[in-house]
Amino acid sequence: MNPDDYNDHGMLRLPLWFWTILILQARTWILFVMVGASRQQGSDLLALFYPESQNFWSGMLLGLPPALLFLLSGRRHVWPRIWQAGYWLLLAGMFVTFALQGLGLWQSTDTISGVDIVLALLDAAALAYWLMSRRLRACFDATRRLA
């Protein structure tokens, strides 16, 4: 690795795809913030993306680990054990999200929307990157510091 790949604390810089995956996995939280910002059309936005409230609450629950990792990412040198556990927690959340989407698509009696298919494909790509990226895995390794 190049010394420019490390931050001021001697830890590997997080790749751009890490941030993209966090945004994708925390999409319900982002929608929640948008609903709060647009007071008059908030309920319409929620009804558009989450016609069933059960899906909204499961999205909020599954979006909690990525939101917490986002908040922790700037201070990961302070809590390295929690940061390392975050890798596995987000991986488990991504598996559950992908499984729930697959189950929802499989059980769908109505026509399947293009948005659902795109989100499932994006989640599959994010999961594949999370599992195969050595650089991302090294970012969660507390022993990988610039000497």
Salt bridges, closest charged atoms under 4 A:
ASP123 OD2 - ARG27 NH2 2.91
